[in-house]
């Protein structure tokens, strides 16, 4: 199925700037919109509206890539829910999120940890985190930028910089330090480029 993000958001669709899970869950359950609609709307915010992509990701570098199978996965989860009234795996069934780029996924997306040396590298299976997200019916919509190698390469690297994703900036003033190795995930959440993000915490001690 070809990914089409050209359609405008549905009338009455909740604002993604302040939506909560219960609103999305209720809307899908009542068939006001589908998981496919959610993917279309989020990707239209990030891709189709050239002014939005230039204003947001073109400057902030929060997202490195999108899952080319997201539309098909959403359609499958919609069908699964429809096969039996309100049949769902978990409350966020069919909800799209973005994960940090060191969470390995066995799909068409890259698993780079920010490094060009891992570009197009493939893993034999989903990481435990990705596997559990999929089992819960969550759509992995894309990958967020991060400190290259989660900051292990050097103690003096910039927060949010990676060769693969460039320099991530915070959203609230020009060239804001995004803090932490999960910088892309934090920025995505701060301006609701997806409903939620999944990051990692690494203890260097």
C-alpha positions as CSV (number, residue, x, y, z in Angstrom):
1,X,0.0,0.0,0.0
2,X,1.4,3.4,-1.0
3,X,1.9,5.9,1.8
4,X,-0.3,8.9,1.0
5,X,0.1,11.9,3.3
6,X,-1.5,14.5,1.0
7,X,-4.9,14.5,2.6
8,X,-5.8,17.1,5.1
9,X,-6.6,16.2,8.7
10,X,-10.1,15.1,9.4
11,X,-12.6,17.6,10.6
12,X,-12.9,17.4,14.4
13,X,-9.5,15.6,14.7
14,X,-8.0,16.3,18.1
15,X,-5.1,18.8,18.3
16,X,-1.9,16.9,18.6
17,X,-0.3,19.7,20.6
18,X,-2.3,18.8,23.7
19,X,-4.0,15.5,23.0
20,X,-3.9,12.7,25.7
21,X,-3.9,9.0,25.1
22,X,-7.5,8.6,26.3
23,X,-8.7,11.0,23.6
24,X,-6.9,9.1,20.9
25,X,-8.1,5.7,22.3
26,X,-11.7,7.0,22.5
27,X,-11.6,8.4,19.0
28,X,-10.3,5.2,17.4
29,X,-12.8,3.1,19.5
30,X,-15.7,5.2,18.4
31,X,-14.4,5.2,14.8
32,X,-14.2,8.9,14.6
33,X,-10.8,8.3,13.0
34,X,-8.5,5.3,12.5
35,X,-4.9,4.4,13.1
36,X,-4.3,5.0,9.4
37,X,-5.7,8.6,9.9
38,X,-3.3,9.1,12.8
39,X,-0.3,8.1,10.7
40,X,-1.5,10.3,7.8
41,X,-2.0,13.3,10.1
42,X,1.3,13.0,11.9
43,X,3.3,12.4,8.7
44,X,1.5,15.3,7.0
45,X,2.7,17.6,9.8
46,X,6.3,16.4,9.3
47,X,6.4,15.8,5.6
48,X,3.7,17.2,3.4
49,X,3.5,20.8,4.6
50,X,6.8,22.2,3.4
51,X,6.6,25.2,5.6
52,X,6.1,23.0,8.7
53,X,9.1,20.7,7.8
54,X,11.3,23.7,7.2
55,X,10.1,25.4,10.4
56,X,10.4,22.3,12.6
57,X,12.5,19.3,11.6
58,X,14.5,21.2,9.0
59,X,15.9,23.3,11.8
60,X,15.6,21.1,14.9
61,X,16.8,17.8,13.3
62,X,14.7,15.9,15.8
63,X,13.7,13.0,13.5
64,X,16.1,11.0,11.4
65,X,13.6,8.9,9.4
66,X,10.2,7.5,9.1
67,X,9.0,3.9,8.9
68,X,7.9,3.3,5.2
69,X,5.6,0.5,6.4
70,X,3.8,2.6,9.0
71,X,0.7,3.0,6.8
72,X,0.4,-0.8,6.2
73,X,1.0,-1.5,9.9
74,X,-1.7,1.0,10.9
75,X,-4.2,-0.6,8.4
76,X,-3.5,-4.0,9.9
77,X,-4.1,-2.8,13.4
78,X,-7.3,-1.1,12.4
79,X,-8.5,-4.4,10.8
80,X,-7.5,-6.3,13.9
81,X,-9.6,-3.9,16.1
82,X,-12.5,-4.1,13.8
83,X,-12.5,-7.9,13.7
84,X,-14.2,-7.9,17.1
85,X,-15.8,-5.0,18.7
86,X,-13.2,-2.9,20.5
87,X,-10.7,-5.7,20.2
88,X,-7.3,-4.3,21.2
89,X,-4.0,-5.5,22.5
90,X,-3.5,-2.6,25.0
91,X,-4.8,1.0,25.5
92,X,-2.3,2.5,23.0
93,X,-3.3,-0.1,20.3
94,X,-2.8,1.6,16.9
95,X,-1.2,4.7,18.3
96,X,2.0,5.9,16.5
97,X,5.2,6.8,18.4
98,X,8.8,7.7,17.5
99,X,11.7,5.8,19.1
100,X,15.3,6.7,19.7
101,X,17.7,5.6,17.0
102,X,19.6,3.2,19.3
103,X,16.4,1.0,19.7
104,X,17.0,-1.7,17.2
105,X,14.1,-2.6,14.8
106,X,14.2,-5.4,12.4
107,X,12.4,-3.5,9.6
108,X,13.3,-1.1,6.8
109,X,14.5,1.6,9.1
110,X,18.1,2.2,10.0
111,X,19.7,1.4,13.4
112,X,22.6,3.8,13.5
113,X,22.9,5.1,17.1
114,X,23.7,8.3,15.2
115,X,26.7,6.9,13.3
116,X,27.2,6.6,9.6
117,X,29.2,3.4,10.2
118,X,25.9,1.6,11.0
119,X,23.9,3.1,8.2
120,X,21.9,0.3,6.4
121,X,23.1,-2.2,9.0
122,X,20.5,-4.8,9.7
123,X,19.7,-6.6,13.0
124,X,18.4,-10.2,13.1
125,X,15.4,-9.4,15.3
126,X,13.7,-6.6,17.1
127,X,15.2,-5.4,20.3
128,X,13.2,-6.4,23.4
129,X,11.8,-2.8,23.7
130,X,10.7,-2.8,20.0
131,X,9.2,-6.3,20.3
132,X,7.2,-5.3,23.4
133,X,5.9,-2.1,21.7
134,X,4.8,-4.1,18.6
135,X,3.1,-6.7,20.8
136,X,1.2,-3.9,22.5
137,X,-0.1,-2.8,19.1
138,X,2.0,0.4,19.0
139,X,3.1,1.7,15.6
140,X,6.8,2.6,15.4
141,X,6.5,5.6,13.2
142,X,10.1,6.6,13.0
143,X,13.5,7.2,14.6
144,X,14.6,10.2,16.7
145,X,18.1,11.7,16.5
146,X,20.4,11.3,19.5
147,X,24.0,11.9,20.7
148,X,26.1,9.7,18.5
149,X,26.9,6.5,20.4
150,X,24.8,8.0,23.3
151,X,27.8,10.2,24.1
152,X,30.3,7.4,24.6
153,X,32.5,8.6,21.8
154,X,33.8,11.6,23.7
155,X,33.1,13.5,26.9
156,X,33.2,16.8,24.9
157,X,30.7,16.2,22.1
158,X,27.7,18.5,21.7
159,X,24.4,17.4,23.2
160,X,22.2,16.1,20.4
161,X,24.9,15.9,17.7
162,X,25.3,12.8,15.4
163,X,26.8,12.3,12.0
164,X,23.7,10.6,10.8
165,X,21.1,13.1,12.1
166,X,23.1,16.4,12.4
167,X,22.7,18.7,15.4
168,X,19.4,18.6,17.3
169,X,18.3,21.9,18.8
170,X,15.6,22.5,21.5
171,X,12.4,24.1,20.2
172,X,12.0,27.1,22.4
173,X,14.8,29.5,21.5
174,X,17.3,29.6,18.7
175,X,20.0,26.9,18.9
176,X,18.8,25.8,22.3
177,X,20.9,23.0,23.9
178,X,18.6,19.9,23.7
179,X,20.3,18.2,26.6
180,X,21.0,14.5,27.0
181,X,21.7,11.7,24.6
182,X,17.9,11.3,24.0
183,X,17.8,14.9,22.6
184,X,15.7,14.1,19.5
185,X,13.1,12.2,21.5
186,X,12.8,15.0,24.0
187,X,12.3,17.6,21.2
188,X,9.7,15.4,19.5
189,X,7.8,15.2,22.7
190,X,8.2,18.9,23.6
191,X,6.3,20.0,20.4
192,X,4.2,16.8,19.9
193,X,5.6,15.7,16.6
194,X,4.2,12.3,17.7
195,X,1.9,11.3,20.6
196,X,4.9,9.9,22.5
197,X,8.5,8.8,22.2
198,X,10.6,5.9,23.6
199,X,14.1,6.7,24.7
200,X,16.9,5.0,26.6
201,X,18.9,5.8,29.7
202,X,22.5,4.6,29.8
203,X,24.6,4.6,33.0
204,X,28.2,5.4,32.1
205,X,29.6,4.8,35.6
